[in-house]
Amino acid sequence: MTTPAGVPSSSPRRTLWGQLGMPAVIVLMMVAFGSENPNFWSATNIANVSRQASTLALISIGQTFAILSAGIDLSVGSLLALVSVVCAQEMLRFGVAGGMIAGVLAGGLAGLVNGVLIAKARVPAFIATLGMLVAARGVALTLSGGLPVAGLPRAFLVVGAGYWGPFPIPTVIAAVAFALAHLVLSRTVFGRYVYAMGSNEEAAVLSGINVVKHKILVYVASGLFAGVAGVVLTSRVVSGQPTLGEVQELYSIAAVVIGGSKITGGVGGMGKTLMGVLVLAILSNGLNLIQVSSYVQNIVIGAIIVGAVYIDLARERRR
Amino acid sequence: MKRALVIPCLACLCGVVLAACGGKPASTSETTPGGGVRRQASGPEPGGEYPRPAKPSRSYTIGVVVPHLSNPHFVGQAYGYIDEAAALGAKVTLFEAGGYQYLDRQISQVEDLVASKVDAIILVAINGPGTSGAVERAVAAGIPVINCNVMTDSPHVVTRVRSDDEVIGRMQADFMGQTLNGKGNVVMLRGAPGTSWAEIRGNVFKKVMAEKYPGVRILGEQYSQSTPSDGLRLMEDFLQTYPDISGAYNGSDTTAIGAAQAILASGKRGTVVTATDFQVDTERFMREGLITATVLQQTVVIGRWGVRAAINHLEKRDVPTVLSTPLLLATKDSLDSIDMRGVRAPEGWKPPAR
């Protein structure tokens, strides 16, 4: 624990577990579910799981940026609802492309508000995004009058239900987003700054990083990813829905920490988040397929969230 | 008086509950409000039965998806699905989404049932437009979908098993209008936004009020999640906003339970509260006179008929496109004369947790 944050990741033992631990757990889960219900391994179901995981994946990418920078974004769940309503309403007015762009922009705009509140007005991220969580749902309900926005064009449904070759389109979108976010985080200056802000904000300021600007960018990014997620989800539910996304923000946080990124920031990455998303998605699909009641599923998922973080901590302490 | 009510009521329930004994349709009877029981004929034949088919030679697996199980309404249905399936040698896989706000989870559950290749899916939709894509994917995968209780917008379902929400709205409106003698101020707690039941019942209630009881004014209406705490909050606010409320319509009894508590706290005991369904607290508040009347949906019957329709379809028999289960209107005075076997799960019954 006395070593600086960067050092443990270079130890071979850490690397081995860090690289293979989570994938091993996932494979184990898949083997177990598959042996209970062979349909788990069917092509339909694999497509199924990946399609179901796509929304969580997209908001978890945004959440990873926020958490790595030592912040948090509690608004992503509500943003799904806001984006869904805006996307559907504008789509009825301006067509498929117009609606999709409006939806993504709505997410980005909400993220900008979050970012300005956090970086400029110095409202703690937890509070600013908590406010947005409540307010965005209110805007969604107000815009829609509480009712689903129906009658979306047939062409739009492809986004949620269509295939690109053998891959469901939501899966492709999430995969591309993961790749993009990974590159941004590992190969760009912005990515390095996110880690720097998360490890030690004061040091980041002192070394001349424009923390205000980059913090705002972090939340804009989170909002934009929520925007894409909201558009995909809107297509999946064939309508604009002001009630979408409840508690999804908490699942996105769970995905990040199950993957092994530190909740306090500075340590982690997109690969880890991908693992976390897969664990949650495979778990809920697998438990459904082996017919575990949804009450019991909640207990299992709760235990896994805490358990995964505990194992990480225990490994660190042992060293 | 009492006797006059008991007989049609029992006749109706026997017809519904005792499967395959071919209860003879009784004639539609209406009594004055306060007197208690009215029934509306709306079966395959008026007041009729949808009989249990012969036990099929093979054992089918039926996936059942309901919005949640924290309301006896759905527990009653769950009992209907599971008990009827057992009688027909079928197996039920039951999923609940955790509430009307979890549309995405319900869609995943339907997809997971498709992936596990069940023979048929019975869907109680979280909302109309939101579920249509999932239904279409199931049907495209060759799995027939039976729609029960809360409707999906998809036209591709085998049949819709439901109590007629228009009739529920009309029964509440007529009771309200007549009990208020055609004069008064009413507020509406409509229920969960975007659900077919909240929409249709509320709209018909308003329409009948406007047409038949022009002396009754509707002061305000609100949607909310279908929970007692939402009902309590809404009714408290209504009572603050409008000092002279004489009646409160509730799309479901879940909000009525909260509304009754608000009314009790405000001391306005005479307020006419109408509802739909019959939870334990609903019964209690009816006996205490805080909920004036409730429309009883035969939730167990909805479950049974859903399974029968699924089996009939799987056995290549024709299924009517709509199956309307009968309704009853109950008041404090008529409660004890009603057979609850079609309305509620047996006391102490719990859905299996696997």
Contacts between the chains, C-beta under 8 A, distances in Angstrom:
chain1	res1	chain2	res2	distance
A	37	B	116	6.0
A	39	B	115	5.7
A	39	B	116	4.8
A	39	B	117	5.6
A	40	B	115	7.7
A	42	B	115	6.3
A	44	B	114	7.0
A	44	B	115	5.3
A	44	B	141	7.1
A	45	B	112	7.8
A	45	B	115	3.8
A	45	B	116	7.8
A	48	B	111	5.1
A	48	B	112	6.9
A	48	B	114	7.6
A	48	B	115	5.0
A	51	B	111	7.5
A	52	B	108	4.8
A	52	B	111	6.7
A	55	B	104	6.9
A	145	B	193	8.0
A	146	B	193	3.7
A	146	B	194	7.2
A	146	B	223	4.9
A	147	B	193	5.5
A	147	B	194	5.3
A	148	B	127	5.7
A	148	B	128	7.1
A	148	B	129	4.9
A	148	B	130	6.0
A	148	B	194	4.5
A	150	B	128	7.4
A	150	B	129	3.8
A	150	B	153	7.0
A	151	B	129	7.9
A	157	B	133	6.4
A	160	B	133	6.8
A	161	B	133	5.9
A	161	B	137	6.6
A	233	B	104	6.4
A	236	B	104	7.3
A	236	B	107	6.5
A	236	B	133	6.5
A	237	B	103	5.7
A	237	B	104	6.8
A	237	B	107	6.5
A	237	B	129	7.7
A	237	B	130	4.3
A	237	B	131	7.9
A	237	B	133	6.8
A	238	B	129	5.8
A	238	B	130	6.6
A	238	B	132	5.3
A	238	B	133	4.3
A	239	B	127	7.9
A	239	B	129	3.8
A	239	B	130	5.4
A	241	B	103	5.9
A	241	B	127	7.4
A	241	B	130	5.8
A	241	B	194	7.5
A	242	B	193	7.7
A	243	B	100	7.1
A	243	B	101	4.4
A	243	B	103	6.7
A	243	B	193	7.5
A	243	B	194	7.2
A	244	B	103	6.4
A	244	B	104	6.3
A	245	B	104	7.6
A	246	B	101	4.6
A	246	B	102	6.7
A	284	B	108	7.1
A	285	B	108	7.3
A	285	B	112	5.8
A	285	B	115	7.7
A	288	B	95	6.8
A	288	B	108	7.5
A	288	B	109	6.2
A	288	B	112	4.0
A	288	B	113	7.9
A	288	B	116	7.8
A	289	B	112	5.9
A	289	B	115	6.6
A	289	B	116	5.0
A	291	B	93	5.3
A	291	B	354	5.7
A	292	B	354	5.7
A	293	B	94	7.8
A	293	B	351	7.7
A	293	B	352	7.7
A	293	B	353	4.4
A	293	B	354	5.3
A	294	B	95	6.2
A	294	B	96	5.6
A	294	B	97	7.5
A	294	B	98	6.4
A	295	B	353	6.4
A	296	B	353	6.1
A	296	B	354	7.1
